[in-house]
Amino acid sequence: MKKDEFATASDELHGTNKPLIHNPLHEETYPRALKWIVSPLLKPFNCEAVPDPDEFWVCFWELIRGHYILRKELGILHGDISIHNMVIQTAPVRKVMLIDFDLAEVAREDIPFSSRHRTQRTGLQPFMSERLLHVLNADYPLARTYRDDLESFFYCLLWLILKDGFPADSRTGRPADIWAKRSLLIDAVREATDPCPALWPEFDQFRVVIDNWRELTLEIRLRAFAKVAGSKQLLIKRLIDALGDAKQYPLDDSMSWAE
């Protein structure tokens, strides 16, 4: 393109309605500021990054503990627990952390998200709790609760211990189909021969964890359906107790954070 032709083409853009392009739904917007953050290299947290099963279990519980403390001390609910939001720093010291708090907000149990979140997704479907997966409604989304995030951790664990993650037909599609195929996958892992060829080497020990956690999830769901109250403190303690027979709580602390 010649110089004068470029100028003509550029002039034609002056009438473009940029606000309409960037905000077609005319939603309320907020001022933005560009900030640079310098940090050590972070890698995806998975069995390839942490191949030792016991070390992996320590890291996974550090994520659960950090998530709980955020909710308890600051009232912040992450709202988008998925494998893509779990990262690890290996040097100079090992740290695991949750990232991407775009959907996080101050928790308000059983109250719908604020208008700021009404047109946003409430997380990746393969990791969503059954309650949220069955009621995907962009206009009136259900309020995420600590129970939903905790159930998302369960599906993340299942994905991570599988060599290839969830099969393709369990990742996308209708919510009802994702739920059904995810349930079949859970049963397949629980009932597989030992060692299960679909799991990472030496991670067969987590099949009992999946089994116990699945039973706890079903029990919690029934209690919620019966409107039996269950606080976040009770839920985390029940998780620790339920998994104790399968794989002990691995963090060397007093667990006072769970009080």
C-alpha positions, 0 to 999 in steps of 0.5 A: 500500500502506498503512503497516500493510500494508507492515509486514505484508509486511515481516514476512513476509520475515524467514524468507527464506533469503538465503544460499540466494538469493545462493549457491544452489551453496553455494560458498565465498565471500570477504569483500567491500569496497566501494571507490570509484575515481575516474579519467578518463573511459574509452571503449570502444576501437574504430575509432570512438574511434581512426579513424586506422589507424596510431594504432589499430595503436599502441594495439592493440600497447600492449594486447598489450605490457601483457598480456605484461608482466603475464604475464612480470613478475607471472605474471598471466594476464588470462583474458578478452580481449575487445573489452568489456575494452579501453578508452581514455582520450583526455585528458589523455593517450591511454592504452589499457588492459585492464579486468575481471580477474575471471577473472585469476589467477596463471598455472599452465600446463596446470593447471585453474583453481582451484575459485573459477573452476570455475563461472564462464565462461572468457570470451566465446565469440566471442573464445575460442581454438579450443582452449577453445571446443571443450572448454567444461566448467564442471566441469573447464575447461581451463587458460587459457594465454598462447597462448589469450589471444594468440589471443583478441587475434586475434579481437578485432582481426577484430571491431574492424576490421569496421564491425558486428563479428561477424554475429549468428549468430557471436556465440551458439549452440553452440561448434562453430557459433561456431567454424565461422562465425567461420572462414568470416568470417575467410576472407571478410575475407581474400578480399574485394575491395579495398576491402572494404565490411565494413571501416572506411574505410582499414582494408583494410590490416589484411586482410594482418595478419589473413591472416598472424596466421591462418597463425601461429595455425594453425602454433602450434596444430599445434605444440602438438598435436605437443607442441612447446614454445613459451614466451610469449617465443617466441610474442610474438617470432613474432607480431612477425616474422609480422606484420612483412611486413604492418604493422610493429611500431609501438611506439617501444621497444627491445622489451626487454620481449619478451626 
